[in-house]
Amino acid sequence: MKTKQTIAIIGASGNMGSAIAKSLSKGNYRLLLYTENTDKVQPVIKEIHAVNPSADVEAMPCSMHASWEADIIIVAVPYNAEKNIAEKIKEVANQKIVISIANPLNNTFNGLVTTPDTSAAEELQQLLPHAKVIKAFNTTFAQDFASPVIDGKKVDAFIAGNDEEALETVAALVNTIGFNPVIAGDLSVSRTLENMQLLLIQLGLKYNYNWHAGWKILHN
Ligand SMILES: NC(=O)c1ccc[n+]([C@@H]2O[C@H](COP(=O)([O-])OP(=O)(O)OC[C@H]3O[C@@H](n4cnc5c(N)ncnc54)[C@H](OP(=O)(O)O)[C@@H]3O)[C@@H](O)[C@H]2O)c1
């Protein structure tokens, strides 16, 4: 049996952090849930234990400590909070997989605040130069996690990064959650992935889609 990986989720009380935690609790992972106010992750832990009493999940009072214990760190905070988190975990993130899920949307959700020659994921990589930053889960809505199959098809979850082994590890994690992992390219492909979710949000608003929506590449 494969060694159990430890995953720290920073921002585990949020829509995405809690959805990822609940989905990953179905797999063979040890989950460390961090948010500033530890009380806010207790309902998430309670929900996980109601479904799976033996799930290996605990609240952590410190992002640095959670990241130090982790093999994989998922940064599930808003884009504008990433710099602050990166400063806190920098010393303990070396050589670890750090998953960037952020979409750097502007306040009116009709554009990105990043310039076209970069992405939230690449900025996070600059802040954590010795970590293996992987883009994942930015093209899936929090609402998709409870049911990653839409219209009879597994939603695609795109992944980008520069380290082949880390990409495969994250693809396995995406698969555990129930999405169809699609390794899309190196970390610069995050620019496209972040724009894809901007487009999906815009289309959702324009055509009144609900938030249980996602991307699927159709092929033979
Ligand atoms: N929602 C989606 O469907 C979706 C889809 C794809 C990607 N994303 C990306 O996922 C990330 C999280 O989105 P979300 O919708 O889950 O947001 P959310 O529900 O607002 O949750 C944000 C989480 O980050 C924490 N947080 C907020 N500001 C912080 C700060 N300054 N320092 C440390 N922690 C902070 C929050 O803690 P508190 O509970 O204490 O406020 C909460 O745990 C964003 O980058 C977003 O672009 C979201």
The ligand as a Gaussian input file, in Angstrom:
#p B3LYP/6-31G(d) Opt

LIG

0 1
 N      -15.196000      29.500000      -5.240000
 C      -14.885000      28.848000      -6.338000
 O      -15.739000      28.176000      -6.956000
 C      -13.466000      28.872000      -6.863000
 C      -13.163000      28.106000      -8.001000
 C      -11.835000      28.043000      -8.444000
 C      -10.851000      28.729000      -7.765000
 N      -11.185000      29.505000      -6.685000
 C      -10.100000      30.199000      -5.973000
 O      -10.006000      29.592000      -4.696000
 C       -9.540000      30.545000      -3.729000
 C      -10.502000      30.549000      -2.547000
 O      -11.799000      30.913000      -3.007000
 P      -13.087000      30.641000      -2.116000
 O      -14.249000      30.879000      -2.988000
 O      -12.960000      29.343000      -1.392000
 O      -12.985000      31.853000      -1.061000
 P      -13.635000      31.960000       0.390000
 O      -14.844000      31.107000       0.486000
 O      -13.763000      33.413000       0.650000
 O      -12.512000      31.345000       1.350000
 C      -11.247000      31.930000       1.483000
 C      -10.434000      31.240000       2.546000
 O       -9.221000      31.962000       2.698000
 C       -9.135000      32.512000       4.031000
 N       -8.605000      33.872000       3.932000
 C       -9.216000      34.971000       3.430000
 N       -8.394000      36.039000       3.508000
 C       -7.253000      35.599000       4.074000
 C       -6.020000      36.220000       4.445000
 N       -5.822000      37.527000       4.210000
 N       -5.058000      35.456000       5.014000
 C       -5.281000      34.141000       5.251000
 N       -6.411000      33.486000       4.928000
 C       -7.381000      34.209000       4.344000
 C      -10.568000      32.512000       4.546000
 O      -10.552000      32.469000       5.969000
 P      -11.796000      33.006000       6.823000
 O      -12.827000      31.938000       6.794000
 O      -11.226000      33.227000       8.167000
 O      -12.241000      34.278000       6.158000
 C      -11.099000      31.227000       3.930000
 O      -10.638000      30.105000       4.671000
 C       -9.478000      31.890000      -4.457000
 O       -8.139000      32.149000      -4.809000
 C      -10.328000      31.681000      -5.710000
 O       -9.909000      32.463000      -6.792000
 C      -12.463000      29.587000      -6.215000

